[in-house]
Amino acid sequence: MVLPSAVSKATHDEWTVRHILVHLGLFSGIRRLIEDVTAFHTRQNIVLTSQETTSFYSWRPDGIAFDAKSKHSVFLEFSRPMDSVTFSD
């Protein structure tokens, strides 16, 4: 399996979850995606608002990891200093 990667700042392109799913051939339509996202979160005991559910496919993960043998994938999100809010006394 091959996923495009950034080789320079000029060609850097952050893919959304939808872009990744389309590239992998797993995107069968927005209605099905919304149903799948809702079902996944429900199994995790997480209740999302309709806005959270529909905005999931626009999320741009920092990376994605694959286990080809078991056919599992995980979206990765890394914390960076710029993602944190610092409060001063």
PyRosetta script that sets phi, psi and omega in degrees:
from pyrosetta import init, pose_from_sequence

init()
pose = pose_from_sequence("MVLPSAVSKATHDEWTVRHILVHLGLFSGIRRLIEDVTAFHTRQNIVLTSQETTSFYSWRPDGIAFDAKSKHSVFLEFSRPMDSVTFSD")
pose.set_psi(1, 139.8)
pose.set_omega(1, -179.7)
pose.set_phi(2, -127.8)
pose.set_psi(2, 130.8)
pose.set_omega(2, 172.4)
pose.set_phi(3, -119.3)
pose.set_psi(3, 137.4)
pose.set_omega(3, 177.8)
pose.set_phi(4, -61.1)
pose.set_psi(4, 148.3)
pose.set_omega(4, 177.1)
pose.set_phi(5, -134.5)
pose.set_psi(5, 160.4)
pose.set_omega(5, -179.4)
pose.set_phi(6, -76.4)
pose.set_psi(6, 127.3)
pose.set_omega(6, 176.8)
pose.set_phi(7, -110.5)
pose.set_psi(7, -12.2)
pose.set_omega(7, 175.4)
pose.set_phi(8, -159.9)
pose.set_psi(8, 163.6)
pose.set_omega(8, 178.7)
pose.set_phi(9, -61.9)
pose.set_psi(9, -32.5)
pose.set_omega(9, -178.6)
pose.set_phi(10, -67.4)
pose.set_psi(10, -30.5)
pose.set_omega(10, -177.3)
pose.set_phi(11, -106.0)
pose.set_psi(11, 8.4)
pose.set_omega(11, -178.7)
pose.set_phi(12, -66.6)
pose.set_psi(12, 129.5)
pose.set_omega(12, 179.3)
pose.set_phi(13, -142.6)
pose.set_psi(13, 118.9)
pose.set_omega(13, 179.3)
pose.set_phi(14, -86.8)
pose.set_psi(14, 118.8)
pose.set_omega(14, -179.9)
pose.set_phi(15, -83.5)
pose.set_psi(15, 143.9)
pose.set_omega(15, 173.8)
pose.set_phi(16, -85.3)
pose.set_psi(16, 168.8)
pose.set_omega(16, 175.7)
pose.set_phi(17, -56.4)
pose.set_psi(17, -40.9)
pose.set_omega(17, 179.5)
pose.set_phi(18, -61.2)
pose.set_psi(18, -44.9)
pose.set_omega(18, 177.6)
pose.set_phi(19, -57.7)
pose.set_psi(19, -43.4)
pose.set_omega(19, -178.9)
pose.set_phi(20, -64.7)
pose.set_psi(20, -45.6)
pose.set_omega(20, -179.2)
pose.set_phi(21, -64.3)
pose.set_psi(21, -38.3)
pose.set_omega(21, 177.2)
pose.set_phi(22, -64.5)
pose.set_psi(22, -45.5)
pose.set_omega(22, -179.2)
pose.set_phi(23, -60.4)
pose.set_psi(23, -37.7)
pose.set_omega(23, -179.3)
pose.set_phi(24, -81.7)
pose.set_psi(24, -4.4)
pose.set_omega(24, -179.6)
pose.set_phi(25, 75.9)
pose.set_psi(25, 24.3)
pose.set_omega(25, -176.8)
pose.set_phi(26, -105.1)
pose.set_psi(26, -3.5)
pose.set_omega(26, -177.6)
pose.set_phi(27, -92.2)
pose.set_psi(27, 113.3)
pose.set_omega(27, -177.6)
pose.set_phi(28, -111.4)
pose.set_psi(28, 9.1)
pose.set_omega(28, 179.7)
pose.set_phi(29, 135.8)
pose.set_psi(29, 151.7)
pose.set_omega(29, -174.5)
pose.set_phi(30, -65.4)
pose.set_psi(30, -38.3)
pose.set_omega(30, 179.9)
pose.set_phi(31, -61.7)
pose.set_psi(31, -45.4)
pose.set_omega(31, 179.2)
pose.set_phi(32, -64.4)
pose.set_psi(32, -40.4)
pose.set_omega(32, 179.0)
pose.set_phi(33, -62.0)
pose.set_psi(33, -45.0)
pose.set_omega(33, 179.2)
pose.set_phi(34, -60.9)
pose.set_psi(34, -42.7)
pose.set_omega(34, 177.8)
pose.set_phi(35, -62.1)
pose.set_psi(35, -43.0)
pose.set_omega(35, -179.7)
pose.set_phi(36, -66.3)
pose.set_psi(36, -42.2)
pose.set_omega(36, 179.2)
pose.set_phi(37, -63.2)
pose.set_psi(37, -44.5)
pose.set_omega(37, 179.2)
pose.set_phi(38, -63.0)
pose.set_psi(38, -45.6)
pose.set_omega(38, -179.7)
pose.set_phi(39, -62.9)
pose.set_psi(39, -42.2)
pose.set_omega(39, 179.2)
pose.set_phi(40, -60.0)
pose.set_psi(40, -49.6)
pose.set_omega(40, -178.2)
pose.set_phi(41, -66.4)
pose.set_psi(41, -35.0)
pose.set_omega(41, 177.3)
pose.set_phi(42, -61.6)
pose.set_psi(42, -41.4)
pose.set_omega(42, 177.1)
pose.set_phi(43, -62.3)
pose.set_psi(43, -25.1)
pose.set_omega(43, 179.4)
pose.set_phi(44, -92.3)
pose.set_psi(44, 7.5)
pose.set_omega(44, -175.9)
pose.set_phi(45, 60.3)
pose.set_psi(45, 36.9)
pose.set_omega(45, 177.7)
pose.set_phi(46, -115.9)
pose.set_psi(46, 125.1)
pose.set_omega(46, 178.1)
pose.set_phi(47, -104.5)
pose.set_psi(47, 119.8)
pose.set_omega(47, -179.7)
pose.set_phi(48, -102.3)
pose.set_psi(48, 150.0)
pose.set_omega(48, 171.2)
pose.set_phi(49, -73.4)
pose.set_psi(49, 165.1)
pose.set_omega(49, 179.2)
pose.set_phi(50, -63.0)
pose.set_psi(50, -34.1)
pose.set_omega(50, 177.9)
pose.set_phi(51, -66.0)
pose.set_psi(51, -42.4)
pose.set_omega(51, 178.2)
pose.set_phi(52, -64.0)
pose.set_psi(52, -39.4)
pose.set_omega(52, -179.7)
pose.set_phi(53, -64.8)
pose.set_psi(53, -47.4)
pose.set_omega(53, -177.2)
pose.set_phi(54, -75.4)
pose.set_psi(54, -22.9)
pose.set_omega(54, 179.5)
pose.set_phi(55, -84.2)
pose.set_psi(55, -11.4)
pose.set_omega(55, -178.7)
pose.set_phi(56, -56.3)
pose.set_psi(56, -42.3)
pose.set_omega(56, -176.2)
pose.set_phi(57, -71.2)
pose.set_psi(57, -9.8)
pose.set_omega(57, 175.9)
pose.set_phi(58, -94.2)
pose.set_psi(58, -6.5)
pose.set_omega(58, -179.4)
pose.set_phi(59, -64.6)
pose.set_psi(59, 140.5)
pose.set_omega(59, 178.6)
pose.set_phi(60, -110.8)
pose.set_psi(60, 95.0)
pose.set_omega(60, -178.9)
pose.set_phi(61, -68.7)
pose.set_psi(61, 157.0)
pose.set_omega(61, 177.5)
pose.set_phi(62, -72.5)
pose.set_psi(62, -24.1)
pose.set_omega(62, -179.4)
pose.set_phi(63, -172.1)
pose.set_psi(63, 179.7)
pose.set_omega(63, 177.5)
pose.set_phi(64, -146.6)
pose.set_psi(64, 136.9)
pose.set_omega(64, 179.5)
pose.set_phi(65, -114.8)
pose.set_psi(65, 142.4)
pose.set_omega(65, -178.3)
pose.set_phi(66, -122.5)
pose.set_psi(66, 141.1)
pose.set_omega(66, 168.0)
pose.set_phi(67, -115.5)
pose.set_psi(67, 96.8)
pose.set_omega(67, -173.9)
pose.set_phi(68, -63.4)
pose.set_psi(68, -34.0)
pose.set_omega(68, -177.4)
pose.set_phi(69, -65.3)
pose.set_psi(69, -47.3)
pose.set_omega(69, -178.3)
pose.set_phi(70, -95.1)
pose.set_psi(70, -0.4)
pose.set_omega(70, 177.9)
pose.set_phi(71, 57.5)
pose.set_psi(71, 45.8)
pose.set_omega(71, 176.0)
pose.set_phi(72, -114.5)
pose.set_psi(72, 149.3)
pose.set_omega(72, 174.3)
pose.set_phi(73, -137.9)
pose.set_psi(73, 153.0)
pose.set_omega(73, -178.6)
pose.set_phi(74, -136.6)
pose.set_psi(74, 130.1)
pose.set_omega(74, 173.6)
pose.set_phi(75, -78.8)
pose.set_psi(75, 139.8)
pose.set_omega(75, -176.7)
pose.set_phi(76, -111.2)
pose.set_psi(76, 139.9)
pose.set_omega(76, 176.6)
pose.set_phi(77, -135.1)
pose.set_psi(77, 124.6)
pose.set_omega(77, -177.3)
pose.set_phi(78, -107.8)
pose.set_psi(78, 141.8)
pose.set_omega(78, 175.9)
pose.set_phi(79, -83.5)
pose.set_psi(79, 136.3)
pose.set_omega(79, 177.5)
pose.set_phi(80, -126.2)
pose.set_psi(80, 155.1)
pose.set_omega(80, 179.1)
pose.set_phi(81, -54.0)
pose.set_psi(81, -35.6)
pose.set_omega(81, -178.1)
pose.set_phi(82, -70.3)
pose.set_psi(82, -14.5)
pose.set_omega(82, 178.2)
pose.set_phi(83, -84.8)
pose.set_psi(83, -10.8)
pose.set_omega(83, -175.3)
pose.set_phi(84, -97.7)
pose.set_psi(84, 152.1)
pose.set_omega(84, 175.3)
pose.set_phi(85, -108.5)
pose.set_psi(85, 128.2)
pose.set_omega(85, -179.8)
pose.set_phi(86, -105.8)
pose.set_psi(86, 129.5)
pose.set_omega(86, 177.9)
pose.set_phi(87, -104.8)
pose.set_psi(87, 137.4)
pose.set_omega(87, 177.3)
pose.set_phi(88, -108.0)
pose.set_psi(88, 151.9)
pose.set_omega(88, -179.1)
pose.set_phi(89, -78.0)
pose.dump_pdb("model.pdb")
